């Protein structure tokens, strides 16, 4: 009985992890987007 529940729990965790990994896609940044410098990029006051 406990082994069946353990197997079901493992399958649930693995299935959830696979769904999350599949839905976590890396966003594609368009080519025309350029990084913008900070307003105080040349200051040295950390």
Number of C-alpha atoms within 10 A of each C-alpha: 5 7 8 9 10 11 11 12 12 12 12 12 12 12 12 12 12 12 11 11 10 9 9 9 8 6 6 6 8 7 6 5 7 8 5 6 8 8 7 8 7 8 8 6 5 3
